[in-house]
Amino acid sequence: MTLDGAQLRLTELQRQLICEALMLHADRPDGDRDSIVRIGVDRSTAAQIIERVRGENLQFRLEEIHVLFAALISASAWILSEEAFYERIGFFREHALALASGLVNAIAEVPDRAGDFSGGA
């Protein structure tokens, strides 16, 4: 963990799930403005992050980790039926939500610059 990011340790299945959730947004024809609202970045940036998730170096800035989180959460909200979610993403919705939660929990367990944990009061 650095001051502004983290080295993620993701399994191959977790990488696939994140990529599918990001592709849902990167491949949509409704434009960059909608993508920015849903996941915080335009479609081109989402495509670049997909390539990074597939790559060797999994060092991500906090803003990029937010994009991963937002893609997982918004895919879960965007695709209404469990069956449609599984058919489009290839995973169950509960896996996407658990991975999103895991990203937040992993970051919360690391002290910030002042040595305080994010989860502390």
N, C-alpha and C positions, 0 to 999 in steps of 0.2 A: 504494500500500500504506500502510495506517495501522498503528498499533501493535496494533490488535485486529482487523484485517480487511484486505480487498483489494477493489479495483475489478476485476472480472473482465472479460476481453475474450473473449466467446464468439460463435462464428458462429451463424447461425440453426439450422443442423443440430445443433450442440452443445446449443443451448437446447432443441430438440425432444427430443433424446435424454435430457437431464436431466429434462425434464418427464414423459416417458413412464416413466422409472425411478421418479420420485417418485409418479406416479399409480398405479403398481403397488401401492404401499404405502398411499397415501391412500384408494384405492377398496376396499381389502380389508375384508370384513365381520367379520374376526376380532378387532377391537377395538383400542383405543389401546395397551394393554399390549404387544401383539405388535409394533405399529409402533414403540414406544419401544425395544424390544429390537433390532429390525432396523436402524432409522435414527436413533435417539436423540431423536425427537420424536413427539408424537401426530399423528393423522391430520389434525386441523384445522390444526396448525402446518405440516405437510407441504403442505397445500393452499395456505396463505398463501405459502410459499416458491415453490411452482409459479407463483403470480401474479407474484411478484417476478422470477423468472427470465424470464417473458414480458414484463416491463415494460422501461422505459427505463433505470432506475437499477440497475446491476449491482454496487453496493457491498454486500458481504456481510461479516458478522462471521466470525471463524474458526470459531465453533461452527456457523454456517450452512453454511460451506464443507464442514465435516465431514459435515453432513447430505447435501449433494450427493454427496460421495465415498461415503458409506455406502449411499445409494440405488443408485448405479451398481454398487458391488461386490455388495451383497446381491441386486439383481435378477439379476446374473450367477450367483450361487450358488443363488438360489431357483428359477429356471427351468432345469431340468436339460438339456433338449435344445436344440441350436442352432436347430433349426427352430422349436420353440415360442417360443424367445427372440425370434427374428426376427418371428414372427407377432404376438406380444404387444407388443413394444417398437418394432418397425419398423426396427431396426438390428441389425447383427451384434454378438455378445458382445464380440469383440475391440475394437470401437469404444468400447463402454462401459468396458472395462478400460483402454484407452489414455487416454480422457478422465479417468478417475479418477486414473491415474498422472500425467497432465498437471497436474491440480489440485495434487497433492502436490509435484510438481517446481517448479511456479510459486511456491508458498509457500516452499519450501526455498531458493529463489534470492534471497529478499529478506532483508536483515539484520533481526535482532530489535532490541529496545530498546538492547542493549549494543553493537550494531554487528556482532554475530556472525551468521553464516549458520546456518540450521537444520541444514544438511547437514554443517557443520564438526564436527571431532572435538575 
